[in-house]
Amino acid sequence: MKVLMIRARVKATAVTEIEAAGKRLFAALELAQPQGIRYATCRLPDGVTYVNLIAIDDGVDNPLLALPEARAFEEGLKNWRAEPPTSEQLTVFGSYRFF
């Protein structure tokens, strides 16, 4: 399983747009019900920093790439972000109903 943590700081003026786009993305995921992926987005207390956690099972291509809503979200990020995002691959050594 591949697990990534992506941290992105966005412009305060973009919070409404990014959260609306995020809701559309999660609605599309609920509708499509892709297998082999777990995905969560969390907003940090500063109100402008988001952390995405993505777990993709071995042998599964990232199903987000096939969703128009995910592509629209990525495109919007170019204008919404306040600084470049950071991405780190995580090694899960323990999990209870999370991954």
Buried (B, 14 or more C-beta within 10 A) or exposed (E): BEBBEBBBBBBEEBBEBBBEBBEBBBEBBEEEEBEBBEBEBEBEEEEBBBBBBBBBEEEEEBBBEEBEBBEBBEEBBEEBBEEEEEEEEEEEEEEEEEE
